[in-house]
C-alpha cells in the first residue's frame, strides 16, 4: 500500500464522518438531515432527495416539493417513521417540516450521537493504519523493503493517522458547538 493511497483512504473516512455529522439536527433548518431517509417508491427504497426538491426557506422550516405528487403520502410516511424527530405537514403539494428549538435533553442525545460518529470515523482511520502497517511489515519480511525504510514508512503512516484523527476531533468540536448553540 502506497502512502498517497493511505492518505486518500483516510481523507475519505473523514469525509464520511462529515456526512454523518450533517445528518444530525442542530437548532437551524438543514436539508442534509433528510439525507438518510429512503422512500418506498414503486416497491423500491429510493433516497428522498431523488424524489423531491428539498429547500430551507428560513432558519426553522424545511420544504419538500415532490417531483411526482403521487409520492406525497409515501414521503410523509417515510419522514414520520424516520428518526429525525420531525412531524411533516402535508398541504397537498408541498410537505413542510417545522424545526422546533432543541431541548437540553435532545441536545445531549445529539452530542452523544456526534461522538459516536466521530469514534466510528477514528476506528476506520485506525483500521486503515493497521492494514498499511501490516503491508509494510509484509514487504519488510519478504525482503522487498529495507528495515530503515519500513520504519520510516510506519512513522509517516502514524503521522497521517494522527493528522486525520485530529481532523475528526476538530469536526466533532465544531458539531458540538453547533448543537449546543441555542
N, C-alpha and C positions, 0 to 999 in steps of 0.2 A: 504494500500500500504506500503510495507516494504522499508526501507532505501536503501538496496542494489538494489532493483528494480528501485527506483527513480534515483539512480546514474547510473545504466545501461541505462535507457531511456535517461538521459542527455548526456551520452557518445555517444550514437547513434545519437543524434541530432548534436553533434559536428562533428562526422564522416560524416554525411550527408552534413553539411556545407562545410567540407573539400572537399568532392566530387564535390560540386557545384563550389567551388573555382578552382578546377582542370580543369573545362571546360572553364575557362576564359583564353584567349590567352595572353601570355607575349611576350617579344621580341624573345624568343627561341622556337624552334620547340618542341612540346609536344603532344604526341599521344592522351592524355586524352581530348584534346579539341574536339575530334570527338566522345566522349562517348555518347552524346545525339542524335546523328544522327541515324535515322532509315531509312532503305531502303525498298521499296516496292518489296518484293521477292515472286513471285508466288501469288500475291494478299494479302500477309500478311506483315504488317510492322515488320521488323526484325532489331535488332541492327547491325550497321555496323561491329562491332568487331566480330560478329558471322559469317560474310560472307567473311572476308578478314583478311590477316595478315597486321598489321599496324606497321611501324617502322620509326625511325628517324635516317637516315644515317649521318646527320650533323645538325648543330645548326639552319639551315634555311630551311630544307626540311623534309617533311613527305612523306613516300611512302606507298601506299596501294596496296597490291597484293591480288586480289580476289582468293578464293579457286576455284570458278567456273568462267571461263572467260565470260560466258554469262551474268554475273551480272555487268560487267564493266560499261555499259551505265546507268543502274539504280543507281549504286553507284555514278557515276559522276553527275547525275541529282540531287540526294539527297544532295550531298555536295553543289552544286550550289544553291539549294533552301534553304539551312540552313542559320543560322545567324552567321556562323563563319567568314564570310567575306574573304574567300579564293577562288581562281579560280583553279579548277582541270585541270591538263594536262594529257590527256589520250594518251598513246603511243601504245595501242593495247593489252598490257598485264599487265601494271602497271599504276596506277594513281599517279602522283606526285603533291604535294602541296608545292609551294614555299612560305615561310613565309616572307613577306616584313617587314621592320622595322616599328614599330608603329609610327603613327603621334602623335603629342601632343594632338590633339582633341580626337583621338581614345583611347589614354591612359586615358584621363579624363573620357571617357564613361566607360571604363573597371573598373576604380576605383569606379565609382558610382555603377556599377553592383555588384562589390565585396561588397560594403557597403550594398546593398540591400540583398544579400545572407546572410551577417552577421546578419542583422536585422531579417531576417526570422528565422535564427538559434536561436537567442536570444528570439524571440517570442515563438518558440517551447519550449525552456527551461522554460520560464515563465509559459507556459500552463501546463507543467509537474509539476512545483512547485504548481500551483493553484490546480490541481487535487489532489496532495499529501496532501496539507494542508487541503483541503476540506474533504478528507478521514480521516485525523487525528481528525478534528473537529467533524465529524460524530461519530467516535468512542468515543470521549470525551463526547458528548451529550448522547450517548447510554449507558454510564456508563462502557464501556469496558476499558477505559484508564483514569487514574487519571489526574487532571489538570496540575500538575507539569511535568509529563511525556509528556503530549501533548505539553506543551510549549517547553520542551527540544527538542522534535522531530521537531517541527516547526523551531526552531533555527538551527538545523542540516540541515534541508531541505533548509533553506535560505543560509547557508554556502555553500552547494553544488551548489545552483543556482549561487551564486557569483563566485565560483570556475570555473564552466563551462562557464559562461558568459565571464569571463576574458580570458579563453582559446580561445573563439571565437574572442575576441578583439585582442589577440596575433596573431592568424591565419590571421586576416584581415590586421594587420600591416605588417606581412611578405608578404602577397599577394600584398599589395600596393607598398611595396619596390620592389618586383619582376616586377610589371607593370611599375613603374617609372624608373627602371634601363634601361639605353639606351644601 
